[in-house]
Structure formats: C-alpha cells, structure tokens
Amino acid sequence: RRGVATGRVIWIDMESRLRSVIDGKESFDVSKAQAVCKAVNKEGWEQVVAPEDTGSTPPPPPPPNTKVSGHPLLAHKMTLLRDHSTPPRDFRQLLREITFHLGYEATSTLLTAMRSDVVTPLGPVAGDKAVRLSENVALVPV
C-alpha cells in the first residue's frame, strides 16, 4: 500500500481505540491507524534515545510502602515482556499473568484466622490448615 507508513514495519496495539464496533461486530479502523501514522510521520519515525549520562545519579529508592518482588518467575516474565520481539498477543498475555502473580505478592501479608468448620471427604481439617481472611479485600485495576 501507499501512504505515510510505506516501507515501514509498525506495531499497533489492538487493545487501543483503533477498533470500532459496527453493526455489532468489532472491526479494525484503518482510518484511525492512518491518522496515527500521519502523526508519527510528522514527529519523525525514529525513536530518540537520550545519550547515556555516565555521571548521572542513581534513581531514588522506592517508597517504604513499596514491595519489590525478587521472584524468579516474575523476573522471567518481565524479561519476555520487555523483549522487542515479543508479539503483541503474547505481550498482553504476559501482562495478565504478571498482574495475577503480583496480586499474590501484594496479598502475601494479609491477616488470616483459623477455621474449625471445614470438613473434607476424608474428615475434619486441622485448625492450622484451614484459614480464612481476617480482613475484607478489594483489588482495583488502575
């Protein structure tokens, strides 16, 4: 095709507002994608990377109420997420998986209370094996 993106390979996030619902069917809106390409063409296609400043100070430490995960599985998934060769579909799936795992990490310190009313097909569960959350929790995506 001819146009502002001719000869360029571009990635367009299909989760963005480039999709439209027409007659109850979701479809990709080419005119919106072309508008994005025109805007990028106006600014320039090359990603401007700031030169490394060898004398720069390190970033400040995270706030005290921040938990930084050192879990190897999360590190692996973050590496895949950062890789420029990860296809958009895999990127979105990785993002969902990472969010799920971070939920576990974020809720690891919730208080629990023992339950004594749990009975399995093999009999009652020992008090230290049956617990419930002591506090109400709401997880809200931002």
C-alpha positions in Angstrom: 0.0 0.0 0.0 1.0 3.6 -0.4 0.9 6.2 2.3 2.9 7.6 5.2 3.9 4.2 6.6 5.1 2.8 3.2 8.1 0.5 3.7 7.9 0.6 7.5 7.0 -2.2 9.9 4.8 -0.9 12.6 3.2 -2.4 15.7 -0.3 -1.3 16.6 -1.8 -2.3 19.9 -5.1 -4.0 19.1 -6.3 -3.1 22.6 -6.2 0.5 21.7 -9.1 2.6 20.3 -8.2 1.6 16.8 -11.1 -0.9 16.9 -14.7 0.1 16.3 -18.0 -1.7 16.7 -20.0 -1.6 13.5 -23.3 -3.4 13.3 -22.5 -5.3 16.5 -19.2 -6.6 15.0 -15.8 -5.5 16.2 -13.5 -4.3 13.4 -10.2 -2.6 13.0 -10.5 1.0 11.9 -7.9 1.6 9.2 -8.6 5.4 9.0 -7.7 5.7 12.7 -4.4 3.7 12.1 -3.6 6.0 9.2 -4.2 9.1 11.4 -1.7 7.7 14.0 0.9 7.0 11.2 0.5 10.6 9.9 1.0 12.0 13.4 4.1 9.8 13.9 5.4 10.8 10.4 5.0 14.5 11.4 7.1 13.9 14.6 9.6 11.5 13.0 9.7 7.7 12.8 13.0 7.2 14.6 12.9 6.7 18.4 15.0 9.4 20.0 17.2 7.9 22.7 18.9 10.2 25.1 22.7 9.7 25.3 23.9 7.9 28.4 25.0 10.3 31.1 27.8 8.4 32.9 27.8 11.0 35.7 24.1 10.7 36.5 22.9 9.9 40.0 21.1 6.6 40.6 17.3 6.7 40.9 16.0 7.3 44.4 15.0 4.2 46.4 11.3 3.1 46.2 8.9 4.5 48.9 8.9 2.4 52.2 5.4 1.0 51.5 6.6 -0.5 48.2 7.3 -4.2 47.8 9.8 -5.1 45.1 9.4 -8.7 44.0 12.5 -10.8 43.5 10.6 -13.9 42.3 12.4 -15.6 39.5 9.2 -16.4 37.6 8.3 -12.7 37.6 11.8 -11.8 36.5 11.5 -14.2 33.6 8.1 -12.9 32.5 9.3 -9.3 32.8 12.2 -10.1 30.6 9.8 -11.6 28.0 7.5 -8.5 28.3 10.5 -6.1 27.7 11.8 -8.0 24.7 11.1 -6.1 21.5 10.5 -9.3 19.6 7.5 -10.3 21.8 4.4 -10.3 19.6 1.5 -8.0 20.9 -0.7 -11.0 21.7 2.0 -12.6 23.8 2.7 -9.2 25.4 -0.9 -8.8 26.5 -1.0 -12.4 27.9 2.2 -11.8 29.8 0.8 -8.6 31.2 -2.2 -10.5 32.5 0.0 -13.3 34.0 2.3 -10.7 35.7 -0.7 -8.9 37.1 -2.0 -12.2 38.5 1.3 -13.0 40.2 1.7 -9.5 41.5 -1.7 -9.9 43.2 -0.3 -12.9 45.1 2.8 -10.9 46.1 0.7 -7.9 47.2 -1.6 -10.0 49.3 1.0 -12.2 50.9 0.9 -10.4 54.3 -2.9 -10.4 54.7 -4.0 -11.5 58.1 -5.8 -14.8 58.5 -7.9 -16.6 61.2 -8.2 -20.3 61.8 -11.4 -22.1 60.9 -12.6 -25.2 62.6 -15.7 -25.9 60.5 -14.0 -27.3 57.4 -14.7 -31.0 56.6 -13.3 -32.8 53.6 -14.4 -36.2 52.3 -11.6 -37.7 54.5 -12.7 -35.9 57.7 -12.3 -32.6 59.5 -9.3 -30.4 58.6 -6.8 -29.5 61.3 -7.2 -25.9 62.6 -3.8 -24.8 61.3 -4.6 -26.0 57.8 -8.0 -24.2 57.5 -7.9 -20.4 57.4 -10.0 -17.5 56.2 -9.0 -13.9 55.5 -9.5 -11.7 58.6 -10.0 -8.6 56.6 -12.0 -7.6 53.6 -10.0 -7.0 50.4 -10.8 -5.2 47.2 -8.4 -5.3 44.2 -9.0 -2.5 41.8 -7.2 -2.3 38.5 -5.7 1.1 37.7 
